[in-house]
Amino acid sequence: MNSLIRKSATPFGALVVAVIFLMMIFIVAMSGVTHADSVNGTQNGRLITIHDRGVEKVILSQSATVGDALEEANITIDENDVVEPAVAEKLVASDYQINIYRARPVIIVDGNMRTKIITPYQTASQIAQSADIKLYDEDITTLERTDDIISDGAGLQLIIDRAMPFVFTLYGKTATVRTQGTTIGEMLTEKGIKLGENDKVSKDLNTVLTEGLAVRVWREGKQTITVEEAVDFEVEKIENADREVSYREIQTVGIKGLRNATYEIIVQDGKEVSRKEIASLTTKQSQKQIEIVGIRGQYTTPSENETITWDFLIANGFTRKQTAGIMGNLMQEHGFNTTDTSGGLGIVQWTGGRRSELLSLPYPENIYTQLGFLMHELNTNYISVQNEIKAYDSLENTVFVFQNKFERCGICMESQRIQFARNIIASH
């Protein structure tokens, strides 16, 4: 029996050991999960590092924006301060570096002018820009601490040493240039301009530069220059017979091209006396401009012009008899042709200064242009003719007044004009 008992005890002990081992593993695993949850809980947020006046502050935040994070960190921002990223920027990344540039008073010394501003900017160009002060490349700026903080009210000052502006013509190109040089010679050295054997200067190199002084440098004799020039674009016009002649619509905007043109020039005493193009290279092709232009009335026949004229005069307040009387004259003059002849231009046969004025208008041989010009004259220099015609609703009176005071014909053939007028009123 003793041997039987010993044989059965061995597997039971192993079972107990196995159970205890599994329980330990479970406890360790649960401890790891709890620890992991604890770690995740402490890092639930964004790591934000704030740099303010040389001090670095780190917080873990769930704020939605930069501004909210700064408020959470108990950091106050003045309206003149600058924050990067901006206070309104939303926080989406896991960590951020926030820089705060605190506004402080700065004295700007620009010649005889002293300006005090409150600015957060750090560089001379940014400080000047914030004060709406323009700096040029040749200006020299110095940022330094002020000696008298109490009287100046600022601990920092920006000193601007302005370059001297003058008018400089260099080999034919003129521009306003600035320099820190005192004399013309110093300016040329500063600009890296070395005078050649045939180069000339309009003034002595020791001449002191003053504001607005004109200085010229040129090369005497024959020389070759290459300049970039614009190339005009071609204009294609698409005619629209339904639009007035004054109508113009740009369908595709043209773009000018560029070319490098090489010229052989001759300069004497600083003045160009001749120029000859010897080569040209297109560097950018121009692009054609396409325009829609109105041509209504541009290609009408005399018969069509008669109908257009009738409708036009009626629309301008003339009665049927008055309209026919005027048109009888126009039929006699040029048969409603709008062309230019030795006897005159268009339906009225305008001559002299009146013809020149009409020719100065766009599309002078267009029927609508000529009718508009006719009405313009009747409303201005010949207003008395219009008033006299409209005073009587008479075909014959209109023919007489128009031929003698508007047409002012030499051999009028009045009876034929009246007959034309009667034929016109009968056909309309």
Residue, then its C-alpha position, 0 to 999 in steps of 0.5 A: m500500500n505504501s508503494l501505491i500511495r507514493k506512486s499516486a502522489t507524484p502526479f497530484g503534486a505536479l498538477v498543483v505546481a502547474v496551477i500555481f505557475l499559471m496563476m503567477i503568469f496571469i497576475v504578471a500579465m494583468s500587472g503589465v496591462t494595468h501598468a500600460d493603462s497607467v502609462n497611456g493615461t499619463q500621456n493622453g495629450r500633445l507634448i507642447t514646448i513653449h519658448d518665452r523670453g529664453v524660458e522653456k516650458v513643457i506641458l501635456s495638453q489636450s487643447a484644441t488650438v495654440g491659444d488654448a494651450l497657452e491659456e492652459a499654461n497660464i501664459t498671457i499674450d499681448e496684442n502686439d506679441v507674435v506667436e508662431p504657430a499662430v494662436a488660432e492654429k489648430l493642434v493636430a500633431s503629437d508635439y509642438q514647438i511654440n515660440i513667443y516673440r514679445a513686443r517691446p519698444v524700439i526707437i528708429v533713428d532715420g536721419n533727423m527723424r526718431t520714431k518710437i514703435i512697439t514691435p515683436y520683430q527681431t531683425a532690422s528689416q522686419i522692424a522697419q517694415s512694421a513701422d512702414i519704413k522702406l529700406y533699400d539694399e544699399d542702406i546700412t542698419t544697426l540694432e543696438r541698445t540705447d544708452d538712455i532708457i529713461s528718456d528714450g523709453a526703450g532699451l533698443q534702437l534701430i539706426i538707419d544709415r541711408a545711401m545717397p540716391f542719384v541718377f545714373t546712366l550706365y551705357g545708355k540705361t538710366a535709373t535712380v541708384r543709391t550708394q554709400g560712396t562719397t564720390i563718383g570714384e568710390m561709387l564705381t568701386e562699390k558697384g564693381i564698375k571698371l572703366g575700360e580704355n574707351d569709357k568716359v564719365s560725365k564728371d570728375l571721379n572726385t566729384v562728391l555725390t549729392e542727392g539727385l546728381a546726374v552721372r553718366v558713363w558711356r563708351e566712345g566709338k563703335q560698339t555692339i550691345t544686346v538688349e531685351e525687347a518686347v515683341d507685339f502680338e498679332v491681333e485676329k479680328i472675328e467680325n460679327a455683323d449683328r454687333e454695332v461697329s463700336y463693339r469690341e470683345i477680347q476673346t483671348v488676351g494676347i501676350k507679348g513675346l520677347r527677343n534679344a536684339t543685337y545692335e551696332i551703335i556709334v557713340q560720340d561725346g556720350k550720345e548715340v549717333s547711329r544704331k543698326e540691328i545686326a541680329s535678333l533671337t526670339t526668346k519667348q513667342s508672342q501669343k495671338q489676341i483674338e477679338i470679336v468686333g461689330i461690323r453692322g452696316q459695314y457691308t450694306t448695299p445702297s438699298e439697305n442703307e435707304t431702309i436703315t436711314w428711314d428707320f434711323l430718322i424716324a427714331n430720332g423724332f422726324t415725321r414721315k414727310q421730314t424724313a422723306g425730305i432729308m432722304g430726297n437730298l441724300m439720294q441726290e447727293h450720293g444715292f445712299n452710297t457710303t463710299d469716299t469720292s472726289g466729290g465728297l465722303g458718304i451719304v451727305q458727300w461731306t467735304g473739308g473739315r466736316r469730312s476730316e472729322l468724319l474720317s477721324l471716327p472708327y469705320p467712317e464708311n459705315i452707314y451707322t457711323q455716317l448717320g450718327f455723325l449726321m445726327h451729331e451735326l444736326n444736334t450741334n453746329y446745325i441745330s438751327v437746321q433741325n429746328e427749322i425742319k421740325a417747325y413745319d411738317s412739310l416735305e418740300n420745306t424740308v428739302f429746301v432747308f436741308q439742301n440750302k442750309f445743311e448740304r449748301c449745294g452749288i447746283c442743287m437741282e431742287s425739283q429732282r430732290i423733291q421727286f426723290a423725296r416723293n418716291i421715298i415716302a411712297s415706298h415706305 
